[in-house]
């Protein structure tokens, strides 16, 4: 619930305890992407409908935590939008934005609210699964857990492509190289925005491969970027199915990639990337009692079916439960071990070649 909002002209400070930004320079910058007409400041205070905790920055460095303030640079139609958020109390989250126009500032705050999932009311999930035999302990212990989303779905899609079949840490290094080479940096704040689909579509696949992206996935990345840059795919459309169908036709984009996009980029809790290697291991451990067991993708999907429209959030709780030793002792009395690695080592290859399609 939004409690208060305020828009201001000029370069005055935002209200007390509102996310702060570096002051705008008095002269135009010569660096790409900075608009000297950034004069509108907006504050929105939100009361989360369900327990909420503002989390830290992102692994790729786009979302930064600076003294308790989450800050991010976005762009809307080429115009820079600086957004930030703080949480001064359990029931208060304050979002701030600075942009060239009030609509741009409002848009930026909406995207950051989406990314933080501050407006998600998870009471139905909690009441339904707090006593679940697998994730119930984790649900009761950490009711504030949210799916961590990208503010723009293109970022979730491009990240998913980089993370196919490699370790998460290596994928993050590739993402950081892409951001440094093709993204936009703000000289005022040092924040960066992700490369646009147009920027990625315009470069040769060999250059993407030089950033350690596998050649096949460089082609996949460029093909997906071209679909978005041309307008043939709109990832913010009310009906995602046409876009998903077009993306699915690109070699290298399979169910896992689309499910990752749907969950982490478009907010669909009913989608889970069940072919994720981490899930194959976790479900194998839970269902067999062997710490080294691994199931195939159909078995993992069958496991998540019990969670219905909450599959994606249930998957996040499954990881949390594994990491905190909250998984149930299996029928074989196996002792829960450490959680599988973070998202990574995933696949979007055709089903015949990999169970993680």
C-alpha positions as CSV (number, residue, x, y, z in Angstrom):
1,X,0.0,0.0,0.0
2,X,1.3,3.4,-0.9
3,X,1.2,5.8,2.0
4,X,2.6,9.0,0.5
5,X,4.2,10.3,-2.7
6,X,5.7,13.6,-3.7
7,X,7.2,15.0,-6.9
8,X,9.6,17.9,-7.0
9,X,11.3,20.0,-9.6
10,X,14.8,21.2,-9.4
11,X,17.8,19.7,-7.6
12,X,16.6,20.0,-4.0
13,X,17.2,17.2,-1.6
14,X,14.7,14.4,-1.3
15,X,12.7,14.2,2.0
16,X,14.2,13.1,5.2
17,X,15.1,9.4,5.2
18,X,14.4,9.1,1.5
19,X,17.0,7.4,-0.8
20,X,19.6,10.0,-1.7
21,X,21.5,10.5,-5.0
22,X,24.6,12.4,-5.9
23,X,23.7,15.9,-6.9
24,X,23.4,16.6,-10.6
25,X,26.3,18.3,-12.2
26,X,25.8,22.0,-13.2
27,X,26.9,21.3,-16.8
28,X,26.1,18.6,-19.3
29,X,28.3,15.5,-19.2
30,X,30.1,14.3,-22.3
31,X,29.6,10.6,-21.3
32,X,27.0,8.6,-23.1
33,X,23.5,8.3,-21.5
34,X,23.6,11.2,-19.1
35,X,20.9,13.8,-19.5
36,X,21.6,17.2,-17.9
37,X,17.8,17.8,-17.7
38,X,17.4,15.4,-14.9
39,X,15.3,17.6,-12.7
40,X,12.3,15.7,-11.4
41,X,12.6,13.9,-8.0
42,X,9.9,11.6,-6.7
43,X,9.4,9.9,-3.4
44,X,6.9,7.0,-2.7
45,X,6.5,5.4,0.7
46,X,5.1,1.9,0.7
47,X,3.6,-0.3,3.4
48,X,4.3,-3.9,2.4
49,X,1.2,-6.1,2.6
50,X,3.3,-9.0,4.0
51,X,6.6,-9.2,6.0
52,X,9.4,-7.8,3.9
53,X,13.1,-7.2,4.2
54,X,15.0,-5.1,1.7
55,X,17.9,-7.2,0.4
56,X,21.4,-6.3,-0.8
57,X,22.9,-5.6,-4.2
58,X,23.0,-7.9,-7.2
59,X,25.8,-10.2,-8.2
60,X,26.3,-8.5,-11.6
61,X,26.8,-5.1,-9.8
62,X,23.9,-3.3,-11.4
63,X,22.0,-3.0,-8.2
64,X,24.2,-1.4,-5.5
65,X,23.8,-1.3,-1.8
66,X,25.2,2.0,-0.5
67,X,24.9,2.6,3.2
68,X,21.6,0.7,3.4
69,X,20.2,2.3,0.2
70,X,19.6,0.1,-2.8
71,X,20.5,2.1,-6.0
72,X,20.1,1.4,-9.6
73,X,20.4,3.2,-13.0
74,X,17.7,2.5,-15.5
75,X,16.8,4.0,-18.9
76,X,13.4,4.6,-20.4
77,X,13.4,5.4,-24.1
78,X,17.0,6.4,-23.8
79,X,16.5,8.7,-20.8
80,X,18.3,8.0,-17.6
81,X,16.3,7.2,-14.5
82,X,18.1,6.9,-11.1
83,X,16.1,4.9,-8.5
84,X,16.8,3.9,-5.0
85,X,15.1,2.3,-1.9
86,X,15.6,2.2,1.8
87,X,13.7,0.5,4.6
88,X,13.7,2.6,7.8
89,X,11.2,0.3,9.6
90,X,9.6,-3.1,9.1
91,X,6.4,-1.6,7.8
92,X,8.0,1.3,5.8
93,X,9.9,1.1,2.5
94,X,10.7,4.4,0.8
95,X,11.4,4.5,-3.0
96,X,13.1,7.5,-4.6
97,X,13.7,8.4,-8.3
98,X,15.3,11.2,-10.2
99,X,14.6,11.6,-13.9
100,X,14.0,14.1,-16.7
101,X,10.2,13.9,-16.3
102,X,7.8,12.9,-13.6
103,X,6.4,10.0,-15.7
104,X,9.9,8.6,-16.1
105,X,10.5,8.8,-12.4
106,X,7.2,7.1,-11.7
107,X,8.1,4.4,-14.2
108,X,11.5,3.8,-12.5
109,X,9.9,3.4,-9.1
110,X,7.4,0.9,-10.5
111,X,10.3,-1.1,-11.9
112,X,12.2,-1.1,-8.6
113,X,9.0,-2.1,-6.7
114,X,8.6,-5.0,-9.1
115,X,12.2,-6.1,-8.7
116,X,12.0,-6.0,-4.9
117,X,8.5,-7.6,-4.9
118,X,7.6,-5.3,-2.1
119,X,3.9,-5.3,-3.2
120,X,3.5,-9.1,-3.2
121,X,1.0,-10.4,-0.7
122,X,2.2,-13.9,0.1
123,X,-0.3,-14.7,2.8
124,X,-2.1,-17.3,0.6
125,X,1.2,-19.0,0.0
126,X,2.1,-19.0,3.7
127,X,-1.2,-20.3,4.9
128,X,-1.1,-23.1,2.3
129,X,2.4,-24.3,2.8
130,X,3.6,-23.3,6.3
131,X,3.1,-27.0,7.3
132,X,4.4,-28.5,4.1
133,X,6.6,-31.5,4.9
134,X,9.4,-30.3,2.7
135,X,9.5,-26.5,2.9
136,X,7.2,-25.7,5.8
137,X,10.0,-25.1,8.3
138,X,11.7,-22.6,5.9
139,X,8.3,-20.9,5.2
140,X,7.7,-20.4,8.9
141,X,11.3,-19.3,9.6
142,X,11.6,-16.8,6.8
143,X,8.2,-15.5,5.8
144,X,9.7,-12.4,4.2
145,X,11.5,-14.4,1.4
146,X,10.8,-13.1,-2.1
147,X,11.8,-14.1,-5.6
148,X,14.5,-11.7,-6.5
149,X,13.7,-10.3,-9.9
150,X,15.4,-8.2,-12.5
151,X,13.8,-4.8,-12.9
152,X,13.6,-5.4,-16.7
153,X,12.8,-8.8,-18.1
154,X,15.5,-8.5,-20.8
155,X,18.1,-8.7,-18.0
156,X,16.7,-11.9,-16.7
157,X,16.7,-13.4,-20.3
158,X,20.2,-12.3,-21.1
159,X,21.4,-13.6,-17.7
160,X,19.8,-16.9,-18.3
161,X,21.5,-17.4,-21.6
162,X,24.9,-16.6,-20.0
163,X,24.2,-19.1,-17.2
164,X,23.5,-22.1,-19.4
165,X,25.6,-25.1,-18.6
166,X,28.3,-23.2,-16.6
167,X,29.0,-22.4,-13.0
168,X,27.2,-19.4,-11.6
169,X,30.3,-17.5,-10.7
170,X,31.7,-17.8,-14.2
171,X,28.4,-16.7,-15.6
172,X,28.5,-13.6,-13.4
173,X,31.9,-12.7,-14.8
174,X,30.5,-12.9,-18.3
175,X,27.6,-10.6,-17.3
176,X,30.0,-8.1,-15.8
177,X,32.1,-8.0,-19.0
178,X,29.0,-7.4,-21.0
179,X,27.9,-4.6,-18.8
180,X,31.3,-3.0,-18.8
181,X,31.6,-3.2,-22.6
182,X,28.1,-2.5,-23.8
183,X,26.2,-0.9,-20.9
184,X,25.9,2.7,-19.9
185,X,27.7,4.3,-16.9
186,X,26.6,7.4,-15.0
187,X,29.5,9.6,-14.1
188,X,27.5,11.2,-11.3
189,X,26.9,8.1,-9.3
190,X,29.1,5.4,-10.9
191,X,26.1,3.3,-11.5
192,X,25.7,1.3,-14.7
193,X,22.8,0.1,-16.7
194,X,22.6,-3.2,-18.6
195,X,23.3,-3.3,-22.3
196,X,20.1,-2.8,-24.3
197,X,18.8,-5.4,-26.7
198,X,19.7,-3.1,-29.6
199,X,23.3,-2.8,-28.4
200,X,23.7,-6.6,-28.1
201,X,22.0,-7.2,-31.5
202,X,24.4,-4.8,-33.2
203,X,27.7,-6.5,-32.3
204,X,29.2,-9.6,-33.9
205,X,28.8,-12.9,-32.1
206,X,32.6,-13.2,-32.1
207,X,32.8,-10.3,-29.8
208,X,30.4,-11.9,-27.4
209,X,32.4,-15.1,-27.6
210,X,35.5,-13.1,-26.7
211,X,33.8,-12.3,-23.4
212,X,33.9,-16.0,-22.6
213,X,30.3,-16.7,-23.9
214,X,30.2,-20.0,-25.7
215,X,29.9,-19.5,-29.5
216,X,26.5,-21.2,-29.6
217,X,25.2,-19.1,-26.8
218,X,26.6,-15.9,-28.4
219,X,24.4,-16.7,-31.4
220,X,21.4,-17.3,-29.0
221,X,22.0,-14.1,-27.2
222,X,22.3,-12.1,-30.3
223,X,19.2,-13.7,-31.8
224,X,17.1,-13.0,-28.7
225,X,18.4,-9.4,-28.6
226,X,17.4,-8.9,-32.2
227,X,13.8,-10.1,-31.5
228,X,13.5,-7.6,-28.7
229,X,15.2,-4.7,-30.5
230,X,13.0,-5.1,-33.6
231,X,9.8,-5.0,-31.5
232,X,8.8,-8.5,-32.5
233,X,9.0,-9.6,-28.9
234,X,7.6,-7.4,-26.0
235,X,8.5,-8.9,-22.7
236,X,6.3,-6.4,-20.9
237,X,3.2,-7.3,-22.8
238,X,0.1,-8.4,-20.8
239,X,0.0,-11.7,-22.6
240,X,3.5,-13.2,-22.5
241,X,2.7,-16.3,-24.7
242,X,3.4,-14.7,-28.2
243,X,6.8,-13.5,-27.0
244,X,7.6,-16.9,-25.4
245,X,6.7,-18.7,-28.6
246,X,9.0,-16.4,-30.7
247,X,11.9,-16.8,-28.3
248,X,11.4,-20.6,-28.2
249,X,12.0,-20.7,-31.9
250,X,15.6,-19.4,-31.4
251,X,18.2,-22.2,-31.2
252,X,19.4,-22.5,-27.7
253,X,16.3,-21.1,-26.0
254,X,14.4,-24.0,-24.3
255,X,12.0,-24.4,-21.4
256,X,14.6,-23.7,-18.7
257,X,15.5,-20.4,-20.2
258,X,11.9,-19.3,-20.7
259,X,10.9,-20.4,-17.2
260,X,13.9,-18.5,-15.8
261,X,12.7,-15.4,-17.7
262,X,9.1,-15.9,-16.6
263,X,10.0,-16.2,-12.9
264,X,12.9,-13.8,-12.5
265,X,12.0,-11.3,-15.2
266,X,8.2,-11.3,-15.4
267,X,7.1,-12.3,-11.9
268,X,5.2,-15.5,-12.8
269,X,5.2,-17.5,-9.5
270,X,3.6,-20.4,-11.4
271,X,6.8,-21.1,-13.4
272,X,9.9,-22.9,-12.1
273,X,13.0,-23.8,-14.0
274,X,12.7,-27.5,-13.0
275,X,15.6,-28.5,-15.2
276,X,18.0,-26.6,-13.0
277,X,20.8,-28.9,-11.9
278,X,20.4,-27.7,-8.3
279,X,16.7,-28.8,-8.3
280,X,17.6,-32.1,-9.9
281,X,20.0,-32.8,-7.1
282,X,17.7,-31.5,-4.3
283,X,14.7,-33.5,-5.4
284,X,16.9,-36.5,-5.8
285,X,18.2,-36.1,-2.2
286,X,14.7,-35.6,-0.8
287,X,13.0,-38.4,-2.7
288,X,15.7,-41.1,-2.3
289,X,17.6,-40.2,0.8
290,X,20.9,-40.4,-1.0
291,X,23.0,-37.2,-0.9
292,X,24.4,-38.0,-4.3
293,X,21.1,-38.8,-6.0
294,X,19.8,-36.9,-9.0
295,X,16.4,-37.2,-10.7
296,X,15.5,-36.4,-14.3
297,X,13.5,-33.3,-15.3
298,X,10.1,-35.0,-15.5
299,X,10.5,-36.2,-11.9
300,X,11.5,-32.7,-10.7
301,X,8.4,-31.3,-12.5
302,X,6.2,-33.9,-10.8
303,X,7.7,-32.9,-7.4
304,X,6.9,-29.2,-8.0
305,X,3.3,-29.9,-9.2
306,X,2.1,-30.0,-5.6
307,X,2.8,-26.3,-5.3
308,X,0.5,-25.3,-8.1
309,X,0.6,-21.6,-8.9
310,X,3.4,-21.1,-6.4
311,X,6.0,-23.4,-7.9
312,X,8.6,-20.6,-8.4
313,X,8.4,-19.4,-4.9
314,X,8.4,-22.9,-3.5
315,X,11.7,-23.5,-5.4
316,X,13.3,-20.5,-3.7
317,X,12.2,-21.9,-0.3
318,X,13.6,-25.3,-1.3
319,X,17.0,-23.7,-1.8
320,X,16.7,-21.8,1.4
321,X,15.7,-24.9,3.4
322,X,18.7,-26.8,2.0
323,X,21.1,-24.0,2.8
324,X,19.8,-23.7,6.4
325,X,19.5,-27.4,7.1
326,X,15.7,-27.3,7.2
327,X,15.0,-30.1,4.8
328,X,13.3,-33.1,6.3
329,X,15.1,-36.3,7.0
330,X,14.4,-38.5,4.0
331,X,12.8,-42.0,4.3
332,X,16.3,-43.4,4.1
333,X,17.3,-41.2,7.1
334,X,19.8,-39.2,5.1
335,X,21.2,-36.3,6.9
336,X,20.6,-33.0,4.9
337,X,23.9,-31.7,3.5
338,X,24.9,-28.4,2.1
339,X,22.7,-26.7,-0.4
340,X,23.6,-27.1,-4.1
341,X,25.3,-24.1,-5.6
342,X,23.3,-21.1,-6.6
343,X,21.5,-20.9,-9.9
344,X,23.9,-21.9,-12.6
345,X,25.1,-25.0,-14.5
346,X,21.7,-24.9,-16.1
347,X,20.6,-25.9,-19.6
348,X,18.2,-24.9,-22.3
349,X,19.3,-27.5,-24.8
350,X,16.7,-29.8,-26.5
351,X,15.3,-32.4,-24.2
352,X,16.9,-35.3,-26.0
353,X,20.3,-33.9,-25.2
354,X,19.8,-32.8,-21.7
355,X,17.3,-33.4,-18.9
356,X,17.5,-29.7,-18.1
357,X,15.8,-28.5,-21.3
